[in-house]
Amino acid sequence: MFVDARAELHAPKQEIALLANALNLLVPMSTDDGEFHGPSILEFFPGPLLFEGTAFEINRIQLVRFVAVAALILVFWLGTRHMRVVPGRFQSLVEMGLDLVRVNIADDLLGKTDGKRFLPLLTTIFFMVLFMNLTGVIPLLNVAGTSVIGVPLVLAIVAYVAFIYAGVKKSPKNFFKNSLFPAGVPWPVYIIVTPIEFISTFIIRPITLTLRLMMNMIVGHLLLVLFFAATQFFVVQLGGWWTLLGVGSLAFGLIFTLFEILVAVLQAYVFALLTAVYIQLAVAEEH
């Protein structure tokens, strides 16, 4: 009887200890000085992790990108290596993702002909952004490959080049003219309209594509680290009744993790969708 009572008294302490150990794994943030340390923007500028001091230095975020690309290749290899007329579950999942891009983005916005032409580009953009976004909620990775400007900027440049290529291919002589000098505008107004069209069409679009994706991933990462770091602080450093606040912040962290998964999918969809919209504007009849 006394043994059972002691076991019941020690059980909550053991649960708290297990929770503390789990948080130490989730949040690699030291608070040995007894103070709370929130997330910092410096997390997106990590030092070298591999091959330090050489021309092939790799930091944590670059390694996460390699992992995301390897996972993407593996998923499509496993999903398409044994194609069947009646697909299995995994093949069905892969085909569902491909159909999402083909039907809801390429065909809907560009039509069958142009949609087929630009489908490989749109599919690559969608799945590359998706997999690199999802690394932000995967344990031990814990940061999105798109949270640093490199990948968003490269993809935005690719989308921009595709937009220019589609327009020039459709109308070599009139693409830039129609883009900068819209029809039906009195010629004196072009003094105002043309600079605005140039900035909005050829400068703002790649910038907004880059910043929209990058900033969403940065904010999501900072929020998740904030909640889990607060949980670690309340449970490990303060203890006692503060553990209740730790449970609350942990619950918010788990909820925001689910929300971040939704944002990861949504941002991949938006990036591919806007790329298709820009291409559709370039191949419109007025060009």
VENLINFEN-V326179 format. One record per residue. N is the residue number from 1. RES is the residue in one letter. PHI is phi as a letter, one per 20 degrees, with the letter a starting at -180 (999 if undefined). D_FIRST is the distance of its C-alpha to the first C-alpha in whole Angstrom. Layout:
n={N	N}
res={RES	RES}
phi={PHI	PHI}
d_first={D_FIRST	D_FIRST}
This chain:
n={1	2	3	4	5	6	7	8	9	10	11	12	13	14	15	16	17	18	19	20	21	22	23	24	25	26	27	28	29	30	31	32	33	34	35	36	37	38	39	40	41	42	43	44	45	46	47	48	49	50	51	52	53	54	55	56	57	58	59	60	61	62	63	64	65	66	67	68	69	70	71	72	73	74	75	76	77	78	79	80	81	82	83	84	85	86	87	88	89	90	91	92	93	94	95	96	97	98	99	100	101	102	103	104	105	106	107	108	109	110	111	112	113	114	115	116	117	118	119	120	121	122	123	124	125	126	127	128	129	130	131	132	133	134	135	136	137	138	139	140	141	142	143	144	145	146	147	148	149	150	151	152	153	154	155	156	157	158	159	160	161	162	163	164	165	166	167	168	169	170	171	172	173	174	175	176	177	178	179	180	181	182	183	184	185	186	187	188	189	190	191	192	193	194	195	196	197	198	199	200	201	202	203	204	205	206	207	208	209	210	211	212	213	214	215	216	217	218	219	220	221	222	223	224	225	226	227	228	229	230	231	232	233	234	235	236	237	238	239	240	241	242	243	244	245	246	247	248	249	250	251	252	253	254	255	256	257	258	259	260	261	262	263	264	265	266	267	268	269	270	271	272	273	274	275	276	277	278	279	280	281	282	283	284	285	286	287}
res={M	F	V	D	A	R	A	E	L	H	A	P	K	Q	E	I	A	L	L	A	N	A	L	N	L	L	V	P	M	S	T	D	D	G	E	F	H	G	P	S	I	L	E	F	F	P	G	P	L	L	F	E	G	T	A	F	E	I	N	R	I	Q	L	V	R	F	V	A	V	A	A	L	I	L	V	F	W	L	G	T	R	H	M	R	V	V	P	G	R	F	Q	S	L	V	E	M	G	L	D	L	V	R	V	N	I	A	D	D	L	L	G	K	T	D	G	K	R	F	L	P	L	L	T	T	I	F	F	M	V	L	F	M	N	L	T	G	V	I	P	L	L	N	V	A	G	T	S	V	I	G	V	P	L	V	L	A	I	V	A	Y	V	A	F	I	Y	A	G	V	K	K	S	P	K	N	F	F	K	N	S	L	F	P	A	G	V	P	W	P	V	Y	I	I	V	T	P	I	E	F	I	S	T	F	I	I	R	P	I	T	L	T	L	R	L	M	M	N	M	I	V	G	H	L	L	L	V	L	F	F	A	A	T	Q	F	F	V	V	Q	L	G	G	W	W	T	L	L	G	V	G	S	L	A	F	G	L	I	F	T	L	F	E	I	L	V	A	V	L	Q	A	Y	V	F	A	L	L	T	A	V	Y	I	Q	L	A	V	A	E	E	H}
phi={999	f	f	f	f	f	f	f	f	e	g	f	f	f	f	f	f	f	f	f	f	f	f	f	f	f	c	f	c	e	c	f	e	n	d	e	d	f	f	c	f	f	f	e	c	f	f	f	d	c	l	f	n	d	f	d	g	c	e	f	f	f	f	f	f	f	f	f	f	f	f	f	f	f	f	f	f	f	f	c	f	c	f	c	f	d	f	f	f	f	f	f	f	f	f	f	f	f	f	g	f	f	e	e	d	f	f	f	e	d	n	f	f	f	f	f	f	d	f	g	f	f	f	f	f	f	f	f	f	f	f	f	f	f	f	f	d	e	g	m	e	l	b	f	f	e	e	d	f	g	f	g	f	f	f	f	f	f	f	f	f	f	f	f	f	f	f	f	f	f	b	g	e	d	f	f	f	f	f	e	c	g	f	n	e	g	g	f	f	g	g	e	f	f	f	f	f	f	f	f	e	d	c	f	g	f	f	f	g	f	f	g	f	f	f	f	f	f	f	f	f	f	f	f	f	f	f	f	f	f	f	f	f	f	e	e	e	e	m	l	f	f	f	f	f	f	f	f	f	f	f	f	f	f	f	f	f	f	f	f	f	f	f	g	f	f	f	f	f	f	f	f	f	f	g	f	f	f	f	f	f	f	e	f	f	f	e}
d_first={0	4	5	5	6	9	10	11	13	14	15	18	20	20	22	24	25	26	28	29	30	32	34	35	36	38	40	41	42	41	40	39	42	39	42	42	44	46	47	51	54	54	52	55	57	55	56	57	54	56	60	60	63	65	67	64	61	59	56	53	54	57	55	53	56	57	53	54	58	56	54	56	59	56	55	59	59	56	57	61	61	61	63	63	64	61	59	55	53	53	57	57	55	57	60	59	59	62	63	62	64	67	67	66	67	70	72	71	73	75	76	76	79	78	74	74	76	73	70	70	70	67	65	65	64	62	59	60	59	56	54	55	53	50	49	48	45	44	42	43	47	46	49	52	55	57	56	59	62	64	63	63	67	68	67	69	72	71	71	74	76	76	77	80	81	80	83	85	85	86	89	90	92	91	87	87	90	88	85	87	89	88	91	92	92	95	96	96	92	91	91	88	87	87	85	82	82	82	79	77	78	78	76	74	72	71	70	68	66	65	64	62	60	59	58	56	54	54	53	50	49	49	47	44	44	44	41	39	40	38	35	35	36	34	30	31	34	32	29	27	28	31	29	30	33	33	31	34	37	35	35	39	40	38	41	44	43	44	47	48	48	50	52	53	54	56	58	59	60	62	64	65	66	68	70	71	72	74	76	77	78	80	82	82	86	87	87}
